[in-house]
Amino acid sequence: MRTLDRIRIAASSDEVFRLAVGVERWPDFLRHYRWVRMLERRDDGGLVEMAAWRPFGLFKYPTWWISEMAADPRAGQIRYRHTDGVTRGMDVEWRIRGDRVGCEVTIVHEWPGPRWPLIGRIAANWVIGPVFIHGIASRTLAGVKQQAEAA
């Protein structure tokens, strides 16, 4: 399963990176995030627990995961490796590329899917990836864009 979400932001890549790497502040401006907690802190990131809502009209489905986070500001990259939750084993990469008028932000999720007999790949490719992961990532990028452009 692979998803790709991309957005243009009329703000500096430094500002966008600051917002993207400041995951503990996400629930302050990303309404779909229930909480974000740093369980272990390192200079380049750490172990982070995240919980978000995936809205479906009037209903909201709760999601939760734990990831190893590593940030490289010079490269404009933030990487995650999901270590717990349904998406255990998923790799996520944020790429932030600046230019004269702002920046482009891309989030790529790659995952072999859950180890569920017979339906694991189908669930990953038809439901978890396009419905849940894309649904949350696209809202996250839209919220980061709104916050960065308002700054």
C-alpha positions as CSV (number, residue, x, y, z in Angstrom):
1,M,0.0,0.0,0.0
2,R,1.3,3.4,-0.9
3,T,-0.4,6.8,-0.6
4,L,1.0,10.2,-1.6
5,D,-0.4,13.5,-0.5
6,R,1.0,16.8,-1.7
7,I,0.2,20.5,-1.2
8,R,1.7,23.9,-2.1
9,I,2.1,26.3,0.8
10,A,2.8,30.0,0.4
11,A,5.2,30.1,3.4
12,S,8.9,29.4,3.9
13,S,10.1,25.9,4.1
14,D,11.6,26.7,7.5
15,E,8.2,27.8,8.9
16,V,6.5,24.7,7.5
17,F,9.2,22.4,8.8
18,R,8.8,24.1,12.3
19,L,5.0,23.4,12.2
20,A,5.4,19.9,10.9
21,V,8.1,18.8,13.4
22,G,6.2,20.4,16.3
23,V,3.8,17.4,16.6
24,E,2.9,18.0,20.2
25,R,1.3,21.3,19.1
26,W,-0.7,19.7,16.3
27,P,-4.0,19.3,18.3
28,D,-3.9,23.1,18.9
29,F,-4.5,23.8,15.2
30,L,-5.4,20.4,13.6
31,R,-8.9,19.7,14.9
32,H,-8.8,16.1,13.7
33,Y,-6.0,15.2,16.1
34,R,-7.2,14.0,19.5
35,W,-3.7,14.1,21.1
36,V,0.0,13.8,20.4
37,R,2.5,12.8,23.1
38,M,6.2,12.5,23.0
39,L,6.9,9.2,24.9
40,E,10.7,9.4,24.4
41,R,12.5,12.5,23.3
42,R,15.7,12.6,21.2
43,D,17.5,15.5,19.5
44,D,16.2,14.5,16.1
45,G,12.7,13.4,17.2
46,G,11.8,10.4,19.4
47,L,8.9,8.0,20.1
48,V,5.6,9.7,19.5
49,E,2.0,8.6,20.3
50,M,-0.7,10.1,18.0
51,A,-4.4,9.8,18.0
52,A,-6.7,11.3,15.4
53,W,-10.3,11.3,14.2
54,R,-11.3,10.2,10.7
55,P,-14.6,11.9,10.1
56,F,-17.4,10.3,8.1
57,G,-20.1,13.0,7.9
58,L,-21.7,13.2,11.3
59,F,-19.6,10.3,12.7
60,K,-15.9,10.2,13.7
61,Y,-13.8,7.0,13.8
62,P,-10.9,7.1,16.3
63,T,-7.5,6.1,15.2
64,W,-4.3,5.6,17.2
65,W,-0.6,4.7,16.6
66,I,2.9,5.0,18.0
67,S,5.9,6.0,15.7
68,E,9.6,6.4,15.8
69,M,10.1,10.0,14.5
70,A,13.4,11.3,13.0
71,A,13.7,14.8,11.7
72,D,16.4,16.2,9.4
73,P,15.9,20.0,9.0
74,R,18.8,20.4,6.4
75,A,17.2,17.8,4.1
76,G,13.6,19.0,4.9
77,Q,12.6,15.5,5.9
78,I,10.7,14.0,8.7
79,R,10.4,10.2,8.8
80,Y,8.2,8.0,10.9
81,R,8.2,4.2,11.4
82,H,4.9,3.0,13.0
83,T,5.8,0.6,15.9
84,D,2.3,0.0,17.4
85,G,-1.3,0.2,16.3
86,V,-3.0,-1.3,13.3
87,T,-0.4,0.3,11.0
88,R,2.6,-1.2,12.7
89,G,5.5,-1.4,10.2
90,M,4.3,1.6,8.1
91,D,7.0,4.0,6.8
92,V,6.0,7.7,6.5
93,E,8.1,10.4,4.9
94,W,7.4,14.1,4.9
95,R,9.4,16.1,2.3
96,I,9.4,19.9,2.4
97,R,11.0,21.6,-0.6
98,G,11.2,25.4,-0.7
99,D,11.4,27.7,-3.6
100,R,11.1,31.5,-4.2
101,V,7.3,31.6,-3.7
102,G,6.8,29.1,-0.9
103,C,7.2,25.3,-0.7
104,E,5.8,22.0,-1.7
105,V,5.1,19.4,1.0
106,T,4.7,15.7,0.2
107,I,3.7,12.9,2.6
108,V,4.3,9.3,1.4
109,H,3.0,6.4,3.4
110,E,4.3,2.9,2.5
111,W,3.1,-0.3,4.2
112,P,2.8,-4.0,3.3
113,G,-0.5,-4.1,5.2
114,P,-1.7,-5.8,8.3
115,R,-0.9,-9.5,8.8
116,W,-4.4,-10.6,8.4
117,P,-4.9,-13.9,6.5
118,L,-6.6,-13.4,3.1
119,I,-7.9,-9.9,3.6
120,G,-4.8,-8.0,4.9
121,R,-3.7,-6.6,1.5
122,I,-7.2,-5.9,0.4
123,A,-7.9,-4.0,3.6
124,A,-4.7,-2.0,3.2
125,N,-5.2,-1.1,-0.4
126,W,-8.9,-0.5,-0.5
127,V,-9.8,0.8,2.9
128,I,-6.9,1.7,5.3
129,G,-4.8,3.5,2.7
130,P,-7.2,5.5,0.6
131,V,-9.9,6.0,3.3
132,F,-8.1,6.4,6.6
133,I,-4.4,7.3,5.8
134,H,-5.2,9.6,2.9
135,G,-8.2,11.0,4.8
136,I,-6.0,12.0,7.8
137,A,-2.9,13.1,5.9
138,S,-4.8,15.4,3.5
139,R,-6.5,17.1,6.5
140,T,-3.1,17.4,8.2
141,L,-1.6,19.1,5.2
142,A,-4.5,21.4,4.8
143,G,-4.2,22.4,8.4
144,V,-0.5,23.0,8.2
145,K,-1.0,25.1,5.1
146,Q,-3.7,27.2,6.8
147,Q,-1.5,27.7,9.9
148,A,1.7,28.5,8.0
149,E,0.0,30.9,5.6
150,A,-1.6,32.8,8.5
151,A,1.7,33.2,10.3
